[in-house]
């Protein structure tokens, strides 16, 4: 569930193998909900998340706090 509706995050079952190293890339880090859902999905594949990258981070929405267990990188923060 999102603050403005509902969304689904999906991945093909053959896309990630157990033990794979994964980097997530998204355009905007706002509340962190989308990437949090992707992380939960990737963990089901028993893969390791090595980092999460964003083009833009909206710091006032504190999405980084939801993702504190992973290295977070953003190109622009405001």
Order of alpha helices (4+ residues) and beta strands (2+ residues): beta-alpha-beta-alpha-beta
